Amino acid sequence: MSLNPSVFLQEIEENNSKFVKANQTTSIASEDPLQNLCLASQEVLQKAQQSGRSKCLKCGGSRMFYCYTCYVPVENVPVEQIPLVKLPLKIDIIKHPNETDGKSTAIHAKLLAPEFVNIYTYPCIPEYDEKDHEVALVFPGPQSISIKDISFHLQKRIQNKIRDQNNDLDKPSFKRKKTEEQDCDLNDSMCKNTILKKIVFIDSTWNQTNKIFSDERLQGLLQVELKTRKTCFWRHQKGKPDTFLSTIEAIYYFLVDYHTDVLKEKYKGQYDNLLFFYSFMYHLIKNARCSGHKETAKHSH
């Protein structure tokens, strides 16, 4: 059975807020922020959209495109036709327990970069205490730094750790020599590993983020703030500015800026396929809304 755009639109908007007003739709229709992405062929998604929901080969659930429980493509979306994205670092996503799995874009990252992305449901959070010189958290606030300053602040953390170790003079003298040798080895190891190795994102509505952000396990991490960009997410949170990004947008834009501002390399679309599912859904919904708007205008005349 074929699934037309309007039916699919209803599927992914289930139990969600109403569409934006018609004048906002006109604005969205006039822009296409995703048109210049270097994406793999989305023909497999077009065929899956036409054939409708399919079975997850792991849990047997009926899903569209992918299973949001098992993090795998469904039966009519062959895994070999889904692009795999290589990332320059690991990503941890802390998902709020009330965040609906079927509406979360964080799953896109796990599907497209499975070797680099892990998703945890709060209150499950990894321990970062011993790694806070190589891990950062993306979250806005007065203590947040820009992406271009990450390396500088990680280096400062390492220097502070080394200083604290060197100030530890409470150990007996006969143990001190061995400890100093261990500290030297540790210092060398730290200095050689000043690059960011993992970035953490919170996946929740903005009204729910504080519960996760205030968790003591995240409080010691370096906070990074993204450059201001406008979201094109179709589930825009009521009362929030259009600079509040969806999780997959935040991940994508962070990586693009990290590539140019920290790695100092020219960006050539290396991470664009992280928006493989997102861009397809965006255009499908945009087209359905435009069609609905035109139909409404037709009847009004």
C-alpha positions in Angstrom: 0.0 0.0 0.0 1.4 3.4 -1.0 1.8 6.0 1.7 1.3 9.5 0.4 3.0 12.6 1.9 -0.1 13.7 3.8 -0.5 10.3 5.5 3.2 10.2 6.4 2.9 13.8 7.7 0.1 12.6 10.0 2.3 9.7 11.1 5.3 11.7 12.3 3.2 14.5 13.8 1.1 12.1 15.9 0.5 13.4 19.4 2.4 16.5 18.6 1.5 20.2 18.4 -0.5 21.7 15.5 1.1 22.9 12.4 2.5 26.4 12.3 0.2 29.1 10.9 -0.2 29.5 7.2 1.9 32.7 7.0 4.8 30.9 8.7 4.3 28.1 6.1 4.8 30.5 3.3 8.0 31.7 4.9 9.3 28.1 5.2 8.4 27.3 1.7 10.4 30.2 0.3 13.6 29.0 1.9 15.5 25.7 1.7 18.4 25.7 4.2 19.2 22.1 3.4 19.4 22.3 -0.4 23.2 22.5 -0.7 24.0 19.4 1.4 26.3 16.7 -0.1 24.0 13.7 0.6 23.9 10.1 -0.5 21.1 9.1 -2.7 17.8 9.1 -0.9 16.1 6.8 -3.4 15.9 4.1 -0.7 13.8 6.4 1.5 11.6 7.4 -1.4 10.8 3.8 -2.1 10.2 3.1 1.6 7.9 6.0 1.9 5.9 4.7 -1.1 5.6 1.2 0.3 4.7 2.3 3.8 5.7 1.0 7.2 7.9 -2.1 7.4 9.1 -4.6 10.1 12.1 -4.1 12.3 14.2 -7.2 11.9 15.2 -7.1 15.6 12.0 -6.5 17.6 9.4 -7.0 14.9 7.8 -3.6 15.4 6.1 -1.8 12.5 8.1 1.4 11.7 8.7 3.9 9.0 12.3 4.0 7.7 14.0 2.9 11.0 13.3 1.4 14.4 13.6 4.1 17.0 13.9 1.4 19.7 16.6 -0.8 18.2 18.4 1.9 16.3 18.4 0.0 13.0 16.8 0.5 9.6 13.6 -1.5 8.9 13.3 -4.3 6.5 12.5 -2.2 3.4 15.5 0.1 4.0 18.6 -2.1 3.3 21.3 -1.2 5.7 23.9 -1.2 2.9 22.0 1.7 1.2 22.3 3.8 4.3 25.4 6.1 4.4 27.9 5.6 7.3 29.5 8.8 8.6 33.0 8.8 10.1 33.3 11.4 12.9 36.5 13.0 14.4 35.4 12.2 18.0 32.9 10.2 20.0 29.4 11.5 20.9 27.4 10.7 24.0 23.7 11.7 23.9 21.8 11.9 27.2 18.1 11.5 26.5 15.4 12.6 28.9 13.2 9.7 29.9 10.1 11.7 28.8 11.5 12.4 25.3 9.4 10.3 22.9 11.6 7.9 21.0 9.7 8.2 17.8 10.1 12.0 17.8 13.8 12.2 18.7 16.3 13.2 16.0 19.1 11.9 18.2 18.5 8.5 16.7 19.6 9.7 13.3 23.1 10.1 14.6 23.2 6.6 16.0 21.9 5.2 12.8 24.3 7.0 10.6 27.4 6.9 12.8 26.9 3.8 14.9 30.6 3.4 15.8 30.9 6.9 17.2 27.5 7.5 18.9 26.0 6.2 22.1 22.6 7.1 23.5 21.9 6.9 27.3 18.5 7.5 28.9 18.7 9.6 32.0 19.4 9.0 34.9 22.0 6.7 33.2 25.1 8.9 32.6 28.7 7.7 32.1 31.3 8.8 34.6 33.4 11.6 33.2 35.4 12.6 36.3 38.7 11.3 35.2 38.2 12.4 31.6 37.1 15.9 32.0 40.2 17.2 30.2 39.1 15.5 27.0 35.2 15.7 27.2 32.9 18.7 26.7 29.2 19.3 27.0 27.2 21.3 24.4 25.0 23.6 26.5 24.5 27.4 26.4 25.1 29.5 29.5 27.3 32.2 31.1 30.2 29.6 31.6 30.1 28.4 28.0 32.9 28.9 25.6 33.0 29.0 21.8 34.1 26.0 19.8 37.3 27.7 18.6 38.5 28.0 22.2 38.0 24.3 23.2 41.7 23.3 22.8 42.9 26.2 24.9 40.5 25.4 27.8 41.3 21.7 27.7 45.0 22.5 27.9 44.3 24.7 30.9 42.5 21.8 32.6 45.5 19.6 32.0 47.8 22.2 33.4 45.7 22.5 36.5 45.7 18.7 37.0 49.5 18.6 36.7 49.8 21.5 39.1 47.6 19.8 41.7 49.6 16.6 41.4 52.9 18.5 41.9 51.5 20.2 44.9 50.7 16.9 46.6 53.5 16.7 49.1 51.7 14.8 51.8 53.1 11.4 50.7 56.0 9.8 52.7 59.4 10.6 51.2 60.3 7.0 50.4 57.2 6.8 48.2 57.6 10.2 46.6 60.2 9.2 44.0 58.1 6.4 42.6 55.0 8.7 42.7 56.9 11.5 40.9 57.9 9.0 38.2 54.3 8.0 37.8 53.2 11.7 37.7 55.8 12.3 34.9 54.4 9.5 32.9 50.9 10.8 33.5 51.9 14.3 32.6 53.4 13.2 29.3 50.3 11.2 28.6 48.0 14.1 29.3 50.1 16.6 27.2 50.0 14.2 24.3 46.2 13.9 24.5 45.0 17.5 24.7 42.5 17.1 21.8 38.8 16.7 22.5 37.8 13.0 22.4 34.2 13.1 23.3 31.3 15.6 23.1 28.1 15.3 25.1 24.6 16.4 24.0 21.3 16.5 26.0 18.3 15.3 24.0 15.1 16.7 25.5 12.7 19.6 25.1 14.3 22.9 26.4 11.9 22.9 29.3 13.3 19.6 30.5 17.0 20.2 30.0 17.8 21.7 33.4 17.1 18.4 35.2 19.8 16.7 33.2 22.2 19.6 33.0 22.2 20.1 36.8 23.2 16.5 37.4 26.5 16.5 39.3 28.1 14.1 36.8 27.9 16.7 34.1 28.7 19.8 36.2 32.5 19.4 35.9 32.6 19.3 32.2 33.7 22.1 29.9 30.6 23.8 28.4 30.5 24.7 24.8 28.0 27.0 23.0 27.2 26.7 19.4 27.1 29.6 17.0 23.7 31.1 16.4 21.8 29.3 13.7 18.1 28.9 12.8 16.4 25.6 13.1 14.3 24.1 10.3 12.8 21.5 12.6 9.1 20.9 11.9 8.3 20.3 15.6 9.3 23.8 16.7 8.8 24.2 20.5 6.0 26.7 21.2 7.3 30.0 22.7 11.0 29.2 22.0 13.1 31.2 19.5 14.0 29.6 16.1 17.6 29.4 17.2 16.8 26.4 19.4 18.0 23.5 17.4 16.9 19.9 17.2 19.5 17.4 18.5 20.7 16.2 15.1 21.0 19.8 13.9 23.1 20.7 17.0 25.4 17.6 16.4 25.8 18.5 12.7 26.6 22.2 13.3 29.0 21.4 16.1 31.0 19.0 13.9 31.1 21.4 11.0 32.4 24.2 13.2 34.8 21.8 15.0 36.2 20.7 11.7 37.0 24.3 10.6 37.7 26.1 13.9 39.6 23.4 15.8 40.9 20.9 13.2 41.6 23.8 10.9 40.5 21.8 7.8 38.4 22.9 4.9 34.8 21.6 5.2 33.8 19.6 2.2 30.5 18.0 3.3 32.1 15.3 5.4 29.3 15.2 7.9 26.4 16.2 5.7 25.0 12.7 5.7 24.2 13.0 9.3 21.1 14.9 7.9 20.3 12.0 5.6 17.0 11.2 7.3 16.4 14.7 8.6 16.5 16.4 5.2 14.3 13.8 3.6 11.6 14.3 6.3 12.0 18.0 6.2 11.3 18.2 2.4 8.5 15.7 2.7 6.8 17.8 5.3 7.5 21.0 3.6 6.0 19.8 0.4 2.9 18.5 2.2 2.4 21.8 4.0 2.9 23.8 0.8 0.3 21.6 -0.9 -2.1 22.0 2.0 -1.6 25.8 1.9 -2.2 26.0 -1.8 -5.3 23.8 -1.5 -6.6 26.2 1.3 -5.9 29.2 -0.8 -7.7 27.6 -3.8 -10.8 27.0 -1.8 -10.8 30.5 -0.3 -11.0 32.0 -3.8 
